[in-house]
């Protein structure tokens, strides 16, 4: 189960916080790509049904990871979109707006290693 949490940062930190999220997504994508490459190599030399089943499971876990990464990217879009609105708002609206932005952070329940294995 996924739970969405948020934390508050100063408006000057919004872009650097989102950049941290993107760096995490990039790292996890690279890890996922490496695992998919290993599965592709394994598929070229399959000898047993058990190996085929292992490849199927790896592909499934890769798809789950891609879904999780897409959720993180959607959070980034939401935060940057809100920040853009803040920056383009009139001076009066900006004064009424908070000086802080909530940056969502998806929290995964369960074992993080399980979520990253392919």
Buried (B, 14 or more C-beta within 10 A) or exposed (E): EEEEEEEEBEBEBBEEBBEBBEEEBEEBBEBBEEBBEEBEEBEEEEEEEEEEEBBEEBBEBBEBBBEBBEBBBEBBEBBBEBBEEBEEEEEEEEEEBEEEBBBBBBEBEEEEEEBBBB
